[in-house]
Every structure is written in structure tokens, then in C-alpha cells.
């Protein structure tokens, strides 16, 4: 029987230990999601860093607080003649130019303001002082809107003489009370603005409106009283009313802050 020298025992032990460690290093890595140590819960991969959400700059336009607009276009009005039982306006349908200025405030998608308009119609001048409100749907630099407008209306200078209902006679004198014809208007509006910068825009709009006008009693023109019958003279002492519809359209320049 051969004896192993005592000095060889440590060398054998070192060789066995090294071979065991080498065998462990050659083992395949655990599958993804499996615990690395063979037990317990799998280690969670670190979450990617949260990217900050970029705040919308509205294509560089920013927020709008106040607006001013001025523009012009055309207008068409179809008025039912003043009550057939009273004096009436001979020309009920008329058209002409339109000029307007407006100002208001805006908060995000909602705006509200005031607008003054002069409708220079062929039959008369129609002045309007309206309140307006609109909802906006701005996309990039294009801003369509839908709203409503309404307020006070007054007529200045009927350029056609008033006549009685049965047209049995007509006067050639424009009544001085025509400037007292007044009423109200209300209707929807639809428009669009194109912003060239945060300060300036160019837009177009169309506005339909329903009109109610009232006329006070009319003084009998001088030199005509003797030509009128008592029933005709009584008509001058009565008020008249008129209802109709109109359409106003045009372009405008806007300034925004």
C-alpha cells in the first residue's frame, strides 16, 4: 500500500476547491425574471427617468386677455313695413356698406365684449350697439369661433318719405322723428381669425340678426295738414312697428394683448 505524503494533502484540497469554483462560474445565468439566488421575489429593473411634460406654448401665441377689432363689409336688411294700420316705410328691403369697431376680454376659449356698427343701408342708416360672446377653437394660428350678438338699434335719417298705409297720398318731406326709430337686434355669428403673431390677426365673419324697430308718433308735415282727411291725420298720431331680418358680413383686423 502506497502512502501519500502529508505535504501533498493541502495541494489536493486546493485543487478540489478551485475546480468547484470553476464549475460554478461555468453555469448558465438564470432566466430573465427568475430570482438570482434561486428563491424570493425577482429583482425589479430600475424604472426609466420620468421626462418632464413640456408646457404648451400655443404655437408661440401665448395667452390672450384683451382684444380690439375694426372692420367693414356689406349688409342686407329685409324689414316688414311699419304696421299696415299705421304709417309705413315704403322701401323695406335695402342693402349697403357696414363699418364696425369692437373690444372685449378673452379667457382661454371664451370671449366677451361690445361692438358698435353702422349699417349704411340704401333706405336708412342703422346704428347698432351690441354685446357679444363667443366660443373659440384655436388650432395653431387659426382661430374659428361661434357666438351670439345682440343689443340696441337706432335708425338715423330715413331717406324716403313716409306714406300712409293705403298709399292714397305721399309726402315728399322726410320726417324729423325718423331719428327716434329704435329697437333691438339679436342673432348668431360665425367667424374665423388667422393670427400672424401674438399681437395681430386678420379675420372674416358673418352675422345673421333678427330686428324689431318701433316708431313714435309722427308730426304732420307743414303744409300737408289741410290735404289730409281726419282718418289720415289720426294715423300720424299713432306709433308704428316693424320686424325683419338682416345679414352682415365682412373682414376685420384684430389687435390682441
C-alpha positions as CSV (number, residue, x, y, z in Angstrom):
1,X,0.0,0.0,0.0
2,X,1.4,3.3,-1.1
3,X,1.3,6.2,1.4
4,X,0.5,9.7,0.3
5,X,3.0,12.2,1.7
6,X,1.5,14.6,4.2
7,X,2.8,17.6,2.3
8,X,0.5,16.6,-0.7
9,X,-2.8,16.9,1.3
10,X,-3.0,20.7,1.2
11,X,-2.3,20.7,-2.5
12,X,-5.1,18.2,-3.3
13,X,-7.5,20.3,-1.2
14,X,-6.6,23.5,-3.1
15,X,-7.2,21.7,-6.4
16,X,-10.6,20.5,-5.4
17,X,-11.7,23.9,-4.2
18,X,-10.6,25.6,-7.4
19,X,-12.4,23.1,-9.6
20,X,-15.7,23.6,-7.7
21,X,-15.5,27.3,-8.1
22,X,-14.7,27.0,-11.8
23,X,-17.7,24.7,-12.3
24,X,-20.0,27.3,-10.6
25,X,-18.6,30.0,-12.9
26,X,-19.5,28.0,-16.0
27,X,-23.1,27.5,-15.0
28,X,-25.6,29.4,-17.3
29,X,-27.1,32.6,-15.9
30,X,-30.7,32.4,-14.6
31,X,-33.5,33.2,-17.0
32,X,-34.8,36.8,-17.1
33,X,-37.2,37.5,-14.3
34,X,-36.0,34.5,-12.2
35,X,-34.5,35.1,-8.8
36,X,-30.8,35.3,-9.0
37,X,-30.3,33.4,-5.7
38,X,-32.8,30.7,-6.5
39,X,-35.5,32.0,-4.2
40,X,-37.5,35.0,-3.1
41,X,-39.0,37.6,-5.3
42,X,-37.4,38.6,-8.6
43,X,-35.3,41.8,-8.6
44,X,-37.2,44.7,-10.3
45,X,-35.4,46.5,-13.1
46,X,-35.0,50.3,-12.4
47,X,-37.7,52.5,-13.9
48,X,-36.6,54.9,-16.7
49,X,-36.4,58.5,-15.5
50,X,-39.7,60.5,-15.9
51,X,-39.4,63.1,-18.6
52,X,-40.9,66.5,-17.7
53,X,-44.0,67.3,-19.6
54,X,-43.4,70.3,-21.8
55,X,-45.8,73.1,-21.2
56,X,-47.8,74.1,-24.3
57,X,-46.9,77.4,-25.7
58,X,-49.9,77.6,-28.1
59,X,-47.6,77.9,-31.1
60,X,-45.9,80.8,-29.5
61,X,-49.1,83.0,-29.3
62,X,-49.4,82.7,-25.5
63,X,-52.5,83.7,-23.5
64,X,-54.8,86.5,-24.7
65,X,-56.6,88.8,-22.3
66,X,-57.8,91.8,-24.3
67,X,-58.8,92.3,-28.0
68,X,-59.6,95.3,-30.3
69,X,-61.1,94.9,-33.8
70,X,-62.1,97.2,-36.6
71,X,-63.5,96.2,-40.0
72,X,-66.1,96.6,-42.7
73,X,-68.1,94.8,-45.2
74,X,-71.7,94.7,-46.5
75,X,-75.2,94.4,-45.0
76,X,-78.6,93.3,-46.3
77,X,-81.9,94.0,-44.4
78,X,-85.4,92.9,-45.1
79,X,-87.9,94.8,-42.9
80,X,-91.6,94.2,-42.9
81,X,-93.1,97.6,-43.4
82,X,-94.2,99.5,-40.4
83,X,-97.6,98.3,-39.2
84,X,-100.1,98.4,-42.1
85,X,-102.6,100.1,-39.8
86,X,-100.1,103.0,-39.3
87,X,-97.6,104.9,-41.3
88,X,-95.1,102.7,-43.1
89,X,-91.7,102.8,-44.7
90,X,-92.1,102.4,-48.5
91,X,-88.8,100.7,-49.0
92,X,-88.5,97.6,-46.7
93,X,-85.6,95.8,-48.4
94,X,-82.2,97.6,-48.6
95,X,-78.5,96.9,-48.7
96,X,-75.3,98.8,-48.3
97,X,-72.0,99.1,-46.5
98,X,-71.1,98.2,-43.0
99,X,-68.4,99.5,-40.6
100,X,-67.7,98.3,-37.0
101,X,-65.3,98.6,-34.1
102,X,-65.2,96.3,-31.1
103,X,-63.3,95.5,-27.9
104,X,-63.5,92.8,-25.2
105,X,-61.8,90.3,-23.0
106,X,-60.8,86.7,-23.6
107,X,-60.0,83.9,-21.2
108,X,-58.7,80.7,-22.9
109,X,-61.6,79.7,-25.3
110,X,-64.2,82.2,-24.2
111,X,-64.5,85.9,-25.2
112,X,-67.0,88.7,-24.4
113,X,-67.1,92.3,-25.4
114,X,-69.0,95.2,-27.0
115,X,-69.3,96.2,-30.7
116,X,-70.6,99.4,-32.4
117,X,-71.8,99.1,-36.0
118,X,-73.0,101.5,-38.7
119,X,-75.1,99.9,-41.4
120,X,-75.3,102.4,-44.2
121,X,-78.3,101.0,-46.0
122,X,-80.0,102.4,-49.0
123,X,-83.2,103.1,-47.1
124,X,-81.8,104.3,-43.8
125,X,-78.8,104.3,-41.6
126,X,-78.9,101.6,-38.9
127,X,-76.7,102.1,-35.8
128,X,-76.2,99.1,-33.5
129,X,-74.5,98.9,-30.1
130,X,-74.3,95.2,-29.2
131,X,-72.9,92.9,-26.6
132,X,-71.2,89.8,-27.9
133,X,-69.9,86.5,-26.7
134,X,-68.2,83.6,-28.5
135,X,-66.5,80.2,-28.0
136,X,-63.2,79.8,-29.8
137,X,-61.5,76.6,-31.1
138,X,-57.9,77.8,-31.8
139,X,-55.7,75.3,-33.7
140,X,-52.2,76.6,-34.2
141,X,-52.6,80.1,-35.6
142,X,-56.2,79.5,-36.9
143,X,-59.0,80.5,-34.6
144,X,-62.6,79.7,-35.7
145,X,-65.4,80.9,-33.3
146,X,-69.1,80.6,-32.9
147,X,-71.2,83.1,-30.8
148,X,-74.1,85.5,-30.5
149,X,-74.6,89.2,-30.6
150,X,-77.5,91.5,-29.6
151,X,-78.3,94.9,-28.3
152,X,-79.8,98.3,-29.1
153,X,-80.6,99.6,-32.5
154,X,-81.5,103.1,-33.7
155,X,-82.3,104.5,-37.1
156,X,-81.0,107.8,-38.4
157,X,-82.3,109.6,-41.5
158,X,-85.0,107.7,-43.3
159,X,-84.2,109.0,-46.8
160,X,-87.6,108.0,-48.2
161,X,-90.7,109.9,-47.1
162,X,-93.2,108.0,-45.0
163,X,-96.7,107.4,-46.5
164,X,-100.0,106.2,-45.2
165,X,-101.0,102.6,-45.4
166,X,-103.4,102.7,-48.3
167,X,-100.9,104.9,-50.3
168,X,-103.7,107.3,-51.1
169,X,-101.2,110.1,-50.7
170,X,-97.5,110.5,-50.1
171,X,-95.5,113.3,-48.6
172,X,-92.2,114.4,-50.0
173,X,-90.8,115.5,-46.7
174,X,-88.6,113.3,-44.6
175,X,-90.0,113.3,-41.1
176,X,-87.8,114.7,-38.3
177,X,-88.9,111.9,-36.0
178,X,-87.2,109.3,-38.0
179,X,-84.1,109.6,-35.8
180,X,-86.3,108.4,-32.9
181,X,-86.9,105.0,-34.6
182,X,-85.2,102.4,-32.3
183,X,-85.4,98.8,-31.2
184,X,-83.2,95.8,-30.7
185,X,-81.4,93.1,-32.6
186,X,-80.2,89.6,-31.8
187,X,-78.6,86.8,-33.7
188,X,-75.8,84.2,-34.2
189,X,-72.4,84.9,-35.6
190,X,-69.7,82.7,-37.2
191,X,-66.2,83.7,-37.9
192,X,-62.5,82.9,-38.2
193,X,-59.3,84.7,-37.3
194,X,-55.8,84.0,-38.6
195,X,-53.0,85.1,-36.3
196,X,-49.9,86.5,-37.9
197,X,-48.3,87.0,-34.5
198,X,-49.5,87.2,-30.9
199,X,-50.5,90.8,-31.5
200,X,-52.1,90.9,-34.9
201,X,-54.8,88.9,-36.7
202,X,-56.9,89.1,-39.8
203,X,-60.4,87.6,-39.9
204,X,-63.8,87.3,-41.5
205,X,-67.3,87.0,-40.0
206,X,-70.9,86.6,-41.0
207,X,-73.7,87.6,-38.6
208,X,-77.5,86.9,-39.1
209,X,-79.8,89.0,-37.0
210,X,-83.5,89.4,-36.1
211,X,-84.6,93.1,-35.9
212,X,-87.5,94.8,-34.1
213,X,-88.0,98.5,-34.7
214,X,-90.5,100.9,-33.2
215,X,-91.5,104.4,-34.4
216,X,-93.1,107.1,-32.2
217,X,-96.0,109.2,-33.5
218,X,-95.0,111.4,-36.4
219,X,-95.8,115.2,-36.6
220,X,-97.9,116.2,-39.6
221,X,-95.5,117.9,-42.1
222,X,-96.1,121.6,-42.5
223,X,-98.4,122.5,-45.4
224,X,-99.9,119.0,-45.7
225,X,-102.4,119.0,-42.8
226,X,-105.1,120.7,-45.0
227,X,-104.7,117.9,-47.6
228,X,-105.3,115.0,-45.2
229,X,-108.6,113.5,-44.2
230,X,-109.3,113.2,-40.4
231,X,-108.5,109.5,-40.6
232,X,-105.2,110.2,-42.3
233,X,-104.4,112.8,-39.7
234,X,-105.1,110.3,-37.0
235,X,-102.5,107.9,-38.5
236,X,-99.8,110.5,-37.8
237,X,-100.7,110.4,-34.1
238,X,-100.1,106.7,-33.8
239,X,-96.9,104.8,-33.4
240,X,-95.6,102.1,-35.8
241,X,-93.6,98.9,-35.5
242,X,-91.5,96.8,-37.8
243,X,-89.9,93.4,-37.8
244,X,-87.3,91.9,-40.1
245,X,-84.1,90.0,-40.6
246,X,-80.7,91.0,-41.8
247,X,-77.3,89.6,-42.7
248,X,-74.0,91.4,-42.1
249,X,-70.7,90.1,-43.4
250,X,-67.2,91.5,-43.6
251,X,-63.5,91.3,-42.7
252,X,-61.7,92.8,-39.7
253,X,-58.3,93.5,-38.3
254,X,-57.6,92.4,-34.7
255,X,-55.1,93.6,-32.1
256,X,-54.5,91.3,-29.1
257,X,-52.8,91.6,-25.7
